[in-house]
């Protein structure tokens, strides 16, 4: 029957569609070959500077969108996934803040009356910009930059990029060390090989089922 003959084609198409996992909303705005990724960053050695808070002041390239600040926590990644978000980073001595200056919310801790504290803040030299897209051939869904504090001086905060962690659509991760600052190393294609294993197994299973159906038809 024609329906039985079309089963492998139908199931293979469904498998490939599930594998691609391209959100409908992105379908007509993504550059060809690009896929959206979630981005976050964290500071690896916060515990070495127990007398300081490090604070992210998150902004958007759209000046009409509101800004906000978050106190960075050891081991926790702060996402920058709003509209073209980026973050300036500041250090501040804990002794300069009172307990009532810090507010806890579901999203994390932040500094109240941010503008009134600006004179106390020690700024980092560079902003952290989110990564929004990667070539789809890498099969990456999440990107996490890991930075380190090099030094905190009275007037400047020195940070450096240490490594980046890529997580694939299937949850496999790969860590790549920064060789050059501000030049993020790309993931290897091996992540995408892992992503192809399950679709490959699915297709093999489909073909086995189809062959059994055909064999049963011949024997009947």
C-alpha positions in Angstrom: 0.0 0.0 0.0 1.2 3.5 -0.7 0.6 4.6 2.9 3.0 1.9 4.1 5.6 2.9 1.5 5.4 6.5 2.7 5.9 5.7 6.4 9.7 6.0 6.4 9.6 9.4 4.6 6.9 10.7 7.0 8.8 9.6 10.1 12.1 10.8 8.8 10.7 14.2 8.1 9.1 14.4 11.6 12.5 13.3 13.2 14.4 16.0 11.3 11.9 18.7 12.2 12.2 17.8 15.9 16.0 17.8 15.6 16.1 21.3 14.1 14.0 22.7 16.9 13.7 26.1 15.3 11.2 28.4 17.1 8.5 29.6 14.7 8.9 33.2 15.8 12.5 33.1 14.6 11.8 31.4 11.3 11.6 34.6 9.1 14.1 36.8 11.0 17.1 34.6 11.5 20.0 35.1 9.1 20.5 32.0 7.0 22.3 29.2 8.8 22.1 30.9 12.2 20.4 29.6 15.4 19.4 31.5 18.6 21.3 30.7 21.8 20.8 31.5 25.5 23.7 33.5 27.0 24.9 34.0 30.5 28.2 34.9 32.3 29.7 34.4 35.8 32.8 35.4 37.8 34.8 32.3 38.8 36.9 33.7 41.7 34.5 35.9 43.6 35.3 34.1 46.8 38.9 35.5 46.6 37.5 39.0 47.2 35.2 38.6 50.2 35.3 42.3 51.0 33.7 43.3 47.7 30.4 42.9 45.9 30.5 42.7 42.1 27.5 44.2 40.5 26.1 43.8 37.0 24.3 46.9 35.6 22.3 45.5 32.7 21.2 47.7 29.9 19.7 47.3 26.4 20.8 48.8 23.1 17.3 50.2 23.0 17.6 53.3 25.3 13.9 53.2 26.0 14.1 50.0 27.9 14.7 50.1 31.6 18.0 49.2 33.2 18.5 47.0 36.3 21.3 45.8 38.5 22.1 42.5 40.1 24.7 41.5 42.7 26.7 38.6 41.2 26.7 35.4 43.2 29.6 32.9 43.3 29.0 30.0 40.9 25.8 31.5 39.5 25.4 32.5 35.9 23.6 35.8 35.1 21.6 35.6 31.8 21.6 38.4 29.3 18.7 37.3 27.1 16.5 40.4 26.9 16.5 42.6 23.8 20.2 43.2 22.8 21.3 43.3 26.4 24.7 44.0 27.7 26.2 44.6 31.1 28.6 47.0 32.8 30.4 45.5 35.8 31.3 47.3 39.0 32.9 46.5 42.3 32.0 48.1 45.6 33.3 47.5 49.1 30.8 45.8 51.3 31.6 48.1 54.1 30.2 51.1 52.1 26.7 49.6 52.0 24.1 49.2 54.7 21.8 46.2 54.9 18.9 48.3 53.9 20.7 49.2 50.7 20.3 45.6 49.4 17.0 44.2 48.3 16.3 40.5 47.7 13.9 39.5 44.9 13.0 36.4 43.0 15.6 37.3 40.3 18.4 37.9 42.9 19.8 40.6 45.0 20.1 44.2 43.8 21.2 47.6 45.1 18.4 50.1 45.9 18.8 53.8 44.8 21.4 52.8 42.2 22.2 56.3 41.0 23.0 57.5 44.5 25.7 54.9 44.8 27.5 55.6 41.6 30.3 57.6 43.3 31.2 54.5 45.4 31.4 52.1 42.4 34.7 50.8 40.9 34.1 50.3 37.1 35.4 47.5 34.9 37.1 48.6 31.7 34.8 46.7 29.3 31.2 45.8 29.1 29.9 42.2 28.6 27.9 41.8 25.5 25.5 38.9 25.1 25.9 36.3 22.3 22.5 35.9 20.5 23.3 33.7 17.5 25.6 30.9 16.4 25.9 28.9 13.2 23.3 26.2 13.4 25.9 23.6 12.4 27.3 23.6 15.9 24.0 22.5 17.5 24.5 24.8 20.5 21.6 26.1 22.7 23.4 27.7 25.7 26.7 29.7 26.0 28.2 30.6 29.4 31.2 32.9 29.6 33.4 32.5 32.7 35.4 35.5 33.8 38.0 36.1 36.5 38.9 39.1 38.7 42.5 40.0 38.0 42.7 43.0 40.4 40.5 45.6 42.1 42.2 49.0 42.4 40.7 52.1 44.0 39.6 53.4 40.6 39.4 50.4 38.3 38.3 46.7 38.2 40.3 44.4 36.0 38.5 41.4 34.6 39.6 38.8 32.1 37.7 36.1 30.2 38.9 32.6 31.3 36.7 30.1 29.4 33.4 29.6 27.6 31.1 26.6 28.2 28.9 25.5 25.2 25.9 23.3 25.9 24.3 21.4 23.0 20.6 20.8 22.3 20.9 17.4 23.9 22.7 18.6 27.0 26.3 17.7 26.2 28.8 20.4 27.2 32.2 21.5 26.0 34.6 24.0 27.7 37.0 26.1 25.6 39.7 28.3 27.1 40.2 31.9 25.9 43.4 32.3 24.0 42.8 35.9 23.2 40.7 38.3 25.3 37.5 39.4 23.7 37.8 36.7 21.0 35.5 33.9 22.0 36.7 30.5 20.8 34.2 28.6 18.7 32.8 25.2 19.7 33.9 22.1 17.9 31.6 20.3 15.6 31.8 17.2 17.8 28.9 18.7 19.8 26.8 18.4 16.7 27.9 14.8 16.1 26.4 14.0 19.5 23.2 15.7 18.4 23.1 13.5 15.3 23.3 10.2 17.2 19.7 10.2 18.5 18.2 11.2 15.1 20.4 8.6 13.5 19.2 5.9 15.9 15.6 7.0 15.3 16.0 6.7 11.5 17.6 3.2 11.9 14.6 2.1 14.1 12.2 3.5 11.5 13.8 1.5 8.8 13.8 -1.7 10.9 10.1 -1.3 11.5 9.4 -0.7 7.9 11.4 -3.8 6.8 9.4 -5.9 9.3 6.2 -4.6 7.9 7.3 -5.4 4.4 8.4 -8.9 5.4 5.1 -9.6 7.2 3.3 -8.5 4.0 5.3 -11.0 1.9 4.7 -13.9 4.3 0.9 -13.2 4.4 
